[in-house]
């Protein structure tokens, strides 16, 4: 009997990035779930701060080379991979010269160059989805952790809903306390409409007008996910309430220790 497959799309994973609660969750949850008998793969952005040599990243040529069009511009997709030891868990990295730096930086691009975050989110999410299609890896659960993953439910449930790799997948979105300041580009909705999304699909962003913020972005994720998990104790209460009102399965924060079983039970309930 084959193991159930779970795909994690994460904003941060330690030890590739400095330790934060979000980066720790990005590492420990997939690793613990793998130890519970699941087959796991994980994706994250290839931020410039990641040391490729020390972490033994290498490009996967057969997966790289595709162009992703955003706002009528082509952006080459580069895929790199590393193996997280001692769990022997594969971690895939989404890379591109336009959105992720290849020289020393002091912080993550999502904070250093926030003006590009709307397109960076679109590129990252679409890059993950297209790579998984190439891998022909059909996950039972696709769990998205961190706001840079917030468009994954939108794309998976609308643009890729008939694709054999995803049509049976349950999409989980984790609400986290990590947030961005300010707003995304005022043309964010316009760019998403170029990918075929309607006003109804983008309702929270439409309501935000020219100032799509962290709350609106997370509401989009909740709207299109199958289920929602609260990842830490400091998540915005208005988002938890929005998730409750959606009527979708909701897992409240299970604590910082021994949470793997809670997540495994939540996945099984879907």
C-alpha positions in Angstrom: 0.0 0.0 0.0 1.5 3.4 -1.0 2.0 6.1 1.5 -0.3 9.1 1.4 1.4 12.1 -0.2 1.6 15.6 1.4 3.0 18.6 -0.4 4.1 21.5 1.8 4.5 25.0 0.2 6.4 27.1 2.8 7.5 30.7 3.2 10.5 29.8 5.3 12.3 26.6 6.3 15.2 26.3 8.7 18.2 25.5 8.5 18.2 27.2 5.1 17.1 30.5 6.8 17.6 31.9 10.3 15.5 30.3 13.0 12.0 31.9 13.4 8.8 30.3 14.5 7.7 30.2 10.9 10.9 28.7 9.6 10.9 26.1 12.4 7.3 25.1 11.6 8.4 24.8 7.9 11.0 22.3 8.9 9.6 20.4 11.8 6.0 19.8 10.6 6.9 18.1 7.3 9.7 16.1 9.0 7.3 15.0 11.8 4.6 14.1 9.3 7.1 12.1 7.3 8.0 10.2 10.5 4.2 9.5 10.9 4.4 7.4 7.7 3.5 10.0 5.0 5.4 10.7 1.8 6.4 14.3 1.9 7.9 17.0 -0.4 8.4 20.6 0.4 8.9 23.8 -1.6 10.2 27.3 -0.6 11.6 30.4 -2.3 15.3 30.5 -3.1 16.0 33.7 -1.3 19.3 35.4 -1.9 20.3 34.9 1.7 20.4 31.1 1.3 24.0 29.8 0.9 23.8 27.3 -1.9 27.2 25.7 -1.4 26.9 25.2 2.3 23.4 23.8 1.9 24.3 21.7 -1.2 21.6 23.1 -3.5 21.8 22.0 -7.1 19.7 22.9 -10.1 17.3 20.4 -11.5 17.8 20.9 -15.2 14.9 18.7 -16.3 12.5 20.8 -14.2 13.9 24.2 -15.0 13.6 26.3 -18.2 9.9 27.1 -18.3 8.8 30.7 -18.6 6.0 32.1 -16.4 4.2 35.1 -17.8 3.2 37.8 -15.3 1.9 41.1 -16.5 2.8 40.2 -20.1 6.4 39.6 -19.2 8.3 36.3 -19.3 10.1 35.2 -16.2 12.3 32.1 -16.4 11.7 29.4 -13.8 14.7 27.8 -12.1 14.3 24.8 -9.8 16.9 23.8 -7.3 16.8 21.0 -4.7 18.5 19.9 -1.5 18.1 17.1 0.9 17.4 18.0 4.5 19.3 15.7 6.8 19.0 13.6 8.8 15.3 13.2 7.7 16.4 12.8 4.1 13.5 15.1 3.1 13.7 16.7 -0.3 13.3 20.5 -0.4 12.7 22.2 -3.7 13.6 25.9 -4.2 11.8 28.2 -6.7 14.4 30.7 -8.1 14.4 33.5 -10.6 16.7 36.5 -11.2 13.9 39.0 -11.2 12.4 38.2 -7.8 15.3 36.5 -5.9 18.8 37.9 -5.6 22.0 36.0 -6.4 24.2 38.1 -4.3 24.6 38.6 -0.6 21.7 40.3 1.0 21.0 41.0 4.7 17.3 40.0 4.7 14.7 38.2 2.7 13.6 39.8 -0.5 9.9 39.9 0.7 11.1 42.5 3.2 14.0 44.1 1.3 12.1 44.8 -1.9 8.4 44.7 -0.9 7.3 46.6 -4.0 7.7 43.3 -6.0 5.8 41.1 -3.6 2.6 40.9 -5.6 4.4 39.4 -8.6 6.8 37.5 -6.4 3.8 35.7 -4.8 2.3 35.0 -8.2 5.6 33.7 -9.6 6.4 31.5 -6.5 3.0 29.9 -6.4 2.8 29.2 -10.1 6.3 28.0 -10.1 5.5 25.4 -7.4 2.4 24.2 -9.2 4.1 23.9 -12.6 7.0 22.0 -11.1 4.7 19.5 -9.3 2.9 19.0 -12.6 6.2 18.1 -14.2 7.0 15.7 -11.3 3.6 14.1 -11.8 3.3 13.9 -8.0 -0.3 13.7 -6.9 -0.6 14.9 -3.3 -3.6 14.0 -1.1 -3.0 17.2 0.9 -1.4 20.5 -0.2 -0.5 22.5 2.9 0.4 26.2 2.4 2.3 27.9 5.2 3.0 31.7 5.2 1.5 34.6 3.3 3.7 34.2 0.3 1.7 31.0 -0.4 -1.7 32.7 -0.1 -2.5 32.5 -3.8 -1.9 28.8 -4.0 -5.6 27.9 -3.1 -6.8 30.4 -5.7 -4.8 29.0 -8.5 -5.3 25.3 -7.5 -9.0 25.6 -7.2 -9.6 27.6 -10.4 -6.8 27.4 -12.9 -5.7 23.9 -12.1 -8.9 22.3 -10.8 -9.1 19.8 -13.7 -5.5 18.9 -13.7 -4.9 15.2 -12.8 -2.1 16.2 -10.4 -4.5 18.4 -8.3 -8.1 17.6 -8.8 -8.3 15.2 -5.9 -6.1 17.3 -3.5 -7.4 18.9 -0.4 -5.9 22.4 0.1 -5.0 23.5 3.6 -3.9 27.1 4.4 -2.2 28.0 7.6 -2.8 31.4 9.1 0.4 32.8 10.6 1.2 35.9 12.7 4.1 36.8 10.4 2.8 39.7 8.2 3.9 42.3 5.8 3.5 46.1 6.4 1.7 48.4 4.0 -0.1 47.2 0.9 0.7 45.3 -2.3 0.8 46.9 -5.8 -2.3 48.8 -6.8 -2.4 46.7 -10.0 -2.4 43.4 -8.2 -6.0 42.6 -9.2 -5.4 43.7 -12.8 -2.4 41.3 -13.0 -4.5 38.4 -11.5 -7.3 39.1 -14.0 -4.8 38.6 -16.8 -4.5 35.0 -15.5 -8.2 34.5 -15.9 -9.6 35.3 -12.5 -13.0 37.0 -12.1 -14.2 39.7 -9.7 -16.0 37.1 -7.7 -12.9 35.0 -7.2 -10.9 38.1 -6.1 -13.6 39.6 -3.9 -11.5 40.5 -0.8 -8.9 42.1 -3.0 -11.5 44.0 -5.0 -13.0 45.3 -1.7 -9.6 46.5 -0.7 -9.5 48.8 -3.7 -6.0 50.2 -4.5 -4.6 49.1 -1.2 -4.6 45.2 -1.0 -3.2 44.4 2.4 -2.2 41.4 4.5 -5.8 40.8 5.6 -7.2 40.9 2.1 -4.6 38.5 0.8 -5.3 36.0 3.6 -9.0 36.2 3.0 -8.4 35.2 -0.6 -6.6 32.1 0.7 -9.4 31.2 3.1 -12.0 31.7 0.4 -10.4 29.1 -1.9 -8.9 26.6 0.6 -10.7 23.4 1.7 -9.5 23.9 5.3 -7.7 26.3 7.5 -5.2 25.8 10.3 -4.1 28.4 12.9 -0.3 28.0 13.1 0.5 30.1 16.1 -1.0 31.9 19.1 -0.7 35.4 17.7 -2.7 35.1 14.5 -5.0 38.1 13.7 -8.3 37.4 15.4 -10.3 38.9 12.5 -8.8 36.2 10.2 -9.7 33.4 12.6 -13.2 34.8 12.8 -13.4 35.0 9.0 -12.3 31.3 8.7 -14.9 30.3 11.3 -17.6 32.1 9.3 -16.6 30.3 6.1 -17.8 27.1 7.7 -14.7 25.2 6.5 -12.8 22.8 8.7 -10.7 24.8 11.1 -7.9 23.6 13.3 -7.1 26.0 16.1 -3.5 26.4 17.3 -2.4 23.0 18.7 0.5 24.3 20.7 4.2 24.5 20.0 5.1 20.9 21.2 4.0 17.5 19.8 1.7 19.0 17.2 2.4 16.5 14.5 -0.4 14.1 15.6 -2.9 17.0 15.6 -2.0 17.8 12.0 -2.1 14.2 11.0 -5.6 13.8 12.5 -6.7 17.0 10.8 -5.4 15.8 7.4 -7.2 12.4 7.9 -10.5 14.2 8.7 -10.4 15.9 5.2 
